[in-house]
């Protein structure tokens, strides 16, 4: 069947698919079964993720704990750190349907006064002239990064990065700006791709970047990561710092903006970012292949997911005999960036 037909079928089968992702919650919501949110755990002791009351077709989902809003494909993508196209393929296979091959498409990169065709998609879920979901034809966004870097002087982008206190460091690490990005590829009720928006583009590797939405519409704000088609997890930001033979100390943070915040204060190449707590294992695997001379300072977010990742890192680093310490440099704040904004980042 066509991709649109497959997407509609998958959306309509969400009650079947969700059983493969999470468990049912104890309490119903508006007489509708609810489920434990796999993103935040809401519903463990009561009602959880359920049908979005604003969903026209009854196939939209909503968590009133973490404010997730999307369909079963969006949920699967976030839970498994997979791009939209890979998630669509996985879920089609799960429910036993096949999707016709799509020859691909061209992303339309729009500026305030011009439009320019690009041969590379800025994410696995880009926007197209015909409003079709983009199929990735190459996992190399180098050309896209260069175009985005030229737009970093956009006043909107500059104000955002300055407000977060990392503008100078962002410039150094090749951060860019796309005023009309759509890596979330968030579908509208009739299947159209409707949500291009301004995003800060932070390269993590040639095939993965973080796209941080900076406008005030928060509906799709959480859908930020983009990665190469088929990638199992996001890339580690600034991983090359692990290979620096002169490095003495290296902070390990969870988010990209946390790493940028640390380096804004402590200097270049003094931090890396996992980009996902699930990447704790990926870091250990990398260090199994190539060790580091630096003492790792583990400074993840102050939440349950961060605590779990810290334990994974501790066990792995002990086995590899790599020196490390854990340090709460945020001192009561959620993460290092929030602490730096409050002028309370402590080393």
C-alpha positions in Angstrom: 0.0 0.0 0.0 1.1 3.6 -0.3 2.9 5.4 2.5 -0.1 7.5 3.3 -2.4 4.4 3.5 0.1 2.7 5.6 0.4 5.6 8.0 -3.4 5.8 8.3 -3.6 2.1 9.0 -0.9 2.2 11.6 -2.5 5.1 13.3 -5.8 3.3 13.5 -4.2 0.2 15.0 -2.6 2.1 17.8 -4.5 0.1 20.5 -2.9 -3.0 19.3 0.6 -1.6 18.8 0.8 0.2 22.1 0.7 -3.1 23.9 4.2 -3.8 22.4 5.5 -0.5 23.8 4.1 -0.2 27.3 1.7 -1.6 29.8 -1.8 -0.5 30.7 -2.4 2.0 33.5 -4.7 1.4 36.4 -7.2 4.1 35.7 -9.3 4.9 32.7 -9.6 8.5 31.3 -13.1 9.5 30.1 -14.0 5.8 29.9 -11.1 5.1 27.6 -8.3 2.7 28.7 -5.0 4.5 29.5 -1.4 3.4 29.3 1.8 4.0 31.3 3.6 6.6 29.3 6.9 5.1 28.2 8.5 8.5 28.1 7.8 9.7 31.6 6.2 6.8 33.5 3.0 8.7 34.1 0.2 6.3 34.8 2.1 4.0 37.1 -0.2 4.8 40.0 -3.2 6.1 38.1 -4.3 7.3 34.7 -1.7 7.7 32.0 -1.3 8.2 28.3 -4.6 8.0 26.4 -6.6 9.3 23.5 -6.1 13.0 22.9 -9.5 14.6 23.5 -8.7 17.0 20.6 -8.0 14.2 18.2 -10.5 14.4 15.3 -10.2 10.7 14.3 -9.5 9.3 17.8 -6.0 8.2 16.8 -4.1 11.0 18.5 -2.4 10.3 21.9 -1.8 12.6 24.8 0.1 12.3 28.1 -0.8 14.8 30.8 2.4 14.0 32.6 5.1 14.9 30.1 2.7 16.7 27.7 3.5 14.3 24.8 1.1 14.9 22.0 1.2 12.9 18.8 0.2 9.5 17.3 1.5 6.0 17.8 4.3 6.6 15.2 5.5 9.7 17.0 5.5 7.7 20.3 7.4 4.8 18.8 9.9 7.1 17.3 10.7 8.8 20.6 10.7 5.7 22.7 13.1 3.9 20.4 15.2 7.0 19.2 14.4 6.2 15.6 13.5 8.5 12.7 10.0 8.7 11.3 10.7 6.6 8.2 12.3 3.8 10.1 9.5 3.8 12.7 6.9 3.7 9.9 8.7 0.6 8.4 9.0 -1.1 11.8 5.3 -0.6 12.7 4.2 -1.7 9.2 6.1 -4.9 9.7 4.7 -5.3 13.2 1.1 -5.3 12.0 1.8 -7.2 8.8 1.5 -4.6 6.0 3.9 -3.7 3.2 4.7 -0.2 2.0 5.3 0.7 -1.7 8.8 2.0 -2.5 9.0 5.8 -2.7 11.6 7.2 -5.1 12.4 10.0 -2.7 11.9 13.8 -2.7 13.7 17.1 -2.5 13.6 19.3 0.6 12.7 22.9 0.1 14.9 25.1 2.2 13.1 28.4 2.7 14.6 31.7 3.9 12.7 34.9 4.6 13.0 36.1 1.0 14.0 33.1 -1.0 13.6 29.3 -1.5 16.4 27.0 -2.6 16.3 23.4 -3.5 18.8 21.1 -1.6 19.9 17.7 -2.6 20.2 16.6 1.1 17.3 16.4 3.5 17.9 18.3 6.8 16.4 15.3 8.6 14.8 12.0 8.0 11.5 13.7 8.3 11.9 16.8 6.1 9.3 18.9 4.3 8.6 18.6 0.6 7.0 20.6 -2.1 4.3 18.0 -2.6 4.0 17.6 1.2 5.1 14.0 1.1 7.2 12.3 3.9 10.8 12.5 2.7 12.8 9.3 2.2 16.5 9.8 3.1 18.7 9.2 0.1 22.0 10.0 1.8 23.1 10.0 5.5 25.4 13.0 5.1 24.2 16.4 6.2 27.5 18.3 5.7 26.1 20.5 3.0 23.0 21.3 5.0 25.2 22.2 8.0 27.1 24.7 5.9 23.9 26.4 4.7 22.5 26.6 8.3 25.8 28.1 9.6 25.3 31.1 7.3 21.9 31.8 9.0 23.2 31.8 12.5 23.4 35.6 12.4 19.6 35.7 12.1 18.4 37.9 15.0 16.0 35.3 16.3 18.7 32.6 16.4 21.2 35.0 18.0 18.8 36.1 20.7 17.9 32.5 21.6 21.5 31.3 21.9 22.5 34.4 23.8 19.6 33.9 26.2 20.9 30.4 26.8 24.4 31.8 27.3 26.2 29.7 24.7 26.4 31.8 21.5 30.2 32.0 21.2 30.7 28.3 21.9 27.8 27.5 19.5 29.6 29.4 16.7 32.9 27.5 17.4 31.1 24.1 17.1 29.4 24.8 13.8 25.9 25.3 15.1 23.5 26.7 12.5 19.9 27.9 12.1 17.1 26.7 9.8 14.1 29.1 9.8 11.9 26.5 8.1 13.0 23.1 9.5 10.7 20.2 10.1 12.6 17.2 11.4 9.6 16.2 13.5 7.6 15.7 10.3 4.6 16.0 12.5 1.5 15.1 10.6 -1.8 17.0 10.5 -5.2 15.4 10.8 -5.4 14.9 7.0 -2.0 13.4 6.5 -0.2 16.7 5.4 3.1 17.8 6.8 2.2 21.1 8.4 4.9 22.1 10.8 8.0 23.8 9.4 9.4 26.0 12.1 12.6 27.8 13.2 15.2 25.5 14.7 18.8 25.7 16.0 20.8 23.0 14.1 23.6 21.3 16.2 25.7 18.9 14.2 26.8 15.8 16.2 28.1 13.7 13.3 27.7 13.8 9.5 24.5 11.7 9.8 22.9 13.1 13.0 22.1 16.5 14.4 19.9 18.0 17.1 17.3 20.5 15.9 16.0 22.6 18.8 12.8 24.5 18.1 12.9 28.1 19.3 9.5 29.5 18.6 6.7 29.6 21.2 4.5 26.9 19.8 5.2 24.0 22.1 3.0 21.3 20.6 5.8 19.6 18.7 8.7 21.1 20.7 9.8 17.8 22.1 10.3 16.2 18.7 13.8 17.6 18.2 16.2 14.8 17.3 17.1 13.9 13.7 19.4 11.1 12.6 20.5 9.1 9.6 18.0 6.5 8.3 18.3 3.3 10.2 20.5 4.7 13.0 19.9 2.9 16.3 20.6 5.9 18.5 21.7 9.6 18.4 25.3 10.4 18.0 27.4 11.5 21.0 28.1 15.3 20.6 31.8 16.3 20.5 32.9 12.7 20.8 36.3 13.6 19.3 37.2 15.2 22.6 37.6 11.7 24.0 40.6 11.2 21.7 42.4 14.3 22.8 45.7 13.0 24.4 46.1 16.3 26.3 42.7 16.1 27.9 42.9 15.9 31.7 39.2 16.2 32.6 36.1 15.8 30.5 32.5 16.4 31.5 29.9 14.0 30.4 26.5 15.7 30.1 23.1 14.5 28.9 22.0 17.3 26.5 23.9 19.3 23.9 23.1 22.6 25.5 24.5 21.3 28.8 27.8 20.4 27.1 27.9 23.8 25.4 27.2 25.5 28.7 30.1 23.7 30.4 32.5 24.6 27.6 31.3 28.2 27.6 32.7 28.3 31.2 35.4 25.7 31.3 36.8 26.0 27.7 36.7 24.2 24.4 36.6 20.4 24.3 35.9 20.0 28.0 32.6 18.3 27.6 30.6 15.8 25.6 26.9 15.1 25.5 25.2 11.7 25.3 22.2 13.2 23.5 20.1 10.4 25.1 20.5 8.5 28.4 20.3 5.3 26.3 23.7 6.4 24.8 25.4 5.6 28.1 26.0 2.1 26.8 27.2 3.5 23.5 29.8 5.6 25.3 31.1 2.5 27.2 31.3 0.6 23.9 33.3 3.5 22.3 35.7 3.5 25.2 36.2 -0.3 24.9 37.6 0.4 21.4 39.5 3.6 22.2 40.2 4.7 25.7 40.7 8.2 27.0 43.4 9.9 29.1 40.9 12.2 30.7 39.1 11.7 34.1 35.4 11.6 33.2 33.2 13.9 35.2 29.7 12.5 35.0 27.1 15.4 35.2 23.8 14.2 33.9 20.3 15.6 34.5 18.8 15.4 38.0 16.0 13.0 37.2 15.3 9.2 37.2 16.6 8.6 33.7 19.8 10.5 34.5 20.3 8.4 37.7 19.9 5.2 35.7 22.4 6.3 33.1 24.9 7.3 35.8 24.7 3.8 37.2 25.3 2.3 33.7 28.4 4.6 33.2 29.8 3.8 36.7 29.6 0.0 36.1 31.1 0.3 32.6 33.9 2.6 33.6 34.9 0.5 36.6 35.2 -2.6 34.3 37.4 -0.6 31.9 39.4 0.8 34.8 38.8 4.4 33.5 38.9 7.0 36.3 35.7 9.0 36.8 33.8 11.0 39.3 30.2 12.0 39.5 29.5 15.7 40.2 26.3 17.7 40.6 27.4 20.9 39.0 23.8 22.0 38.6 23.2 22.4 42.4 19.4 22.1 42.6 18.7 23.0 38.9 17.5 20.4 36.4 20.7 20.5 34.2 23.9 22.5 33.6 22.3 24.9 31.1 19.6 25.8 33.5 22.2 26.3 36.2 24.4 28.5 34.0 21.4 30.7 33.0 20.8 31.2 36.7 24.5 32.0 37.2 25.0 29.0 39.4 27.0 26.5 37.4 29.6 25.1 39.8 32.8 23.2 39.1 
